[in-house]
Amino acid sequence: MNISTDNAKALLAAMPRKELAFLPTPLYRLDKLSDELGINLYIKRDDFTGSNLYGGNKTRKLEFLMGRALETGCEYVFTYGATQSNHAMQTAWAAAKSGLKPVLYLAAVVTPDMNDLKANLLLDKILGAEVHVVDLLEGEDFAAAEHRSFDMGAEHIKRLEADGHKCMDIPMGGANEYGSLGYINAMVELTEQMQAGSLHFDYLYHSTGSGGTLAGIAAGRKLLGLDFEIHSITAMEVGESYAKATAALANKSLGLLGPGQIAFAPEDFAVEEADFVIDQNHYAPGYEMPSEGGTEAIRMLAREEGIFVDPVYSGKALAGLIADARSGRIPKDSNVLFLHTGGSTAFFAEKEIIGTGLF
Ligand SMILES: *Cc1c(COP(=O)(O)O)cnc(C)c1O
């Protein structure tokens, strides 16, 4: 079962949205890499969503997150991530464009030099965000520091709301049901591009972190009756409940659609764990730590196609795609879509994130 792109658009049109992104993003074939890998490889350039060079997948989510913030009368938006978070930077950007005040609580995987700000942290400051760097305590790991940053943000929101200021608390990665609407919308856009170009994809490869993008992709795929396998390469270790939690998020997002619109029952399109392939084989040695495969993928795409993928997310996802094409897990002549989720500002971040293998 599926609904038409027109009906999907009608459902999405009823959701509060602040238009921020340049859409549709380009979709085209990578001829040289296709030849080299023996597959039909296409790329969708979601690194081009922004009104500057630094867009990415979060910008699509932020259209619906900012729509919600404006609809509910917020004055501040809070969010979280690592100090070089693409999501935090795009949130600061989206908030600025929406007339909202961004507050960021950023956990430091790599301790930044506050007198020599780099990449996204520098952009956050230029954009006027209120930035709180949360350094790791003695013996504390990144996940624990992140949780501490959520608590600090919640406390801060409590203080502001006590003074009558309304705040929206956006989770890491923009991963809630409003954010994922952005990728349901992206699947409508993709379907139209596939129809216009007479394209059919067997696989969609992409990088996954918070799971918000994946939830939207999976929901949109179900809604529109697309039949590609979604292959998600993690940028970090994720727990056993990841697929389950991501399916739940997808279904929550679908559940927002419908009331008062065309006849539509979200439960007919329920996303299940079986809709996902979660691949944890390419993030090592760790989040924000360069890998050999990622480094090779970055150089290959730059030198053959003139496109940059980043070392933290999209480079490692491309490494997974290349490995699967070489091993035959992706059969010869398959039609494969690589979703470029952005992140190239990482090239201008701290040297620990980039490594030395790129030059
Ligand atoms: C955040 C991010 C991802 C992962 O997206 P999620 O929605 O958090 O899973 C992938 N690539 C880049 C460049 C990102 O910034």
The ligand as an ORCA input file, in Angstrom:
! r2SCAN-3c Opt
* xyz 0 1
  C      23.950     14.520     12.048
  C      24.597     14.000     10.844
  C      24.322     12.706     10.364
  C      23.423     11.754     11.083
  O      22.072     12.159     11.039
  P      21.076     11.736     12.198
  O      19.776     12.281     11.785
  O      21.575     12.358     13.473
  O      21.096     10.265     12.311
  C      24.919     12.301      9.188
  N      25.783     13.102      8.531
  C      26.086     14.336      8.969
  C      27.058     15.146      8.191
  C      25.511     14.835     10.132
  O      25.819     16.067     10.566
*
